[in-house]
Amino acid sequence: MKIGVLALQGAFREHAALLRRCGAEPSEIRLPEELAGVDGLVVPGGESTTMWKLIVLYGFEKPLLDLAGMDIPFFGTCAGAILLAGRHNDSETEALGIIDISVSRNAYGRQIDSRETNITLSFSPQEPFNALFIRAPVIDETGPDVTVLARYRGKPVLVRQDTVLAATFHPELTEDERIHRYFLGMCTAAAISRTRAVPAPCPSFSHSVIP
Ligand code: GLN
């Protein structure tokens, strides 16, 4: 699996290192043409306003929407989740609108601007996941097609809609590989269904003479 990691700003190196540990081939993406051939894309945490300015400056907006339209899985963490959201409360930053969630930036309040806490992953509930929140956004609303995979204080913190995964915390800053492996599973499933959607030519059939 070749997994792109948007490398404009933020924690892209940490995502790439964790993906490599999980057996994937990470590829740091700095220009839109480098998106060609990726099986998935990580949009890392960092600062969403800055990242949005760089997305516009480098002409990434349409290529990212095109990639999502091709059912290539996306994984947004923290600022990345803000950029993938349908709606948010920052007038300076647009949202790509590829997952039906509403988020509020920095909305947990000062006391948990940054904190570590245990959460339960619905797809791997046996062991708690140590989630690291760094000036995290709050997911205020989720649309009907969004599945909540983990909550903290009653609010969704890990959500999925079809091929899009979004976390308000930073799984790339811990040793726990479960969420990245879950995302790689999404990428494998999407790659298989893309191959099925385009029927491979059948040599024996195409060479046969049909009377
Ligand atoms: N507070 C940042 C923002 O609103 C997100 C922080 C992060 O990605 N850790 O963009």
Residues whose N, C-alpha, C, O or C-beta is under 5 A from the ligand:
A	BS01	LIG	G45 G46 E47 S48 T49 T77 C78 A79 R105 N106 I134 R135
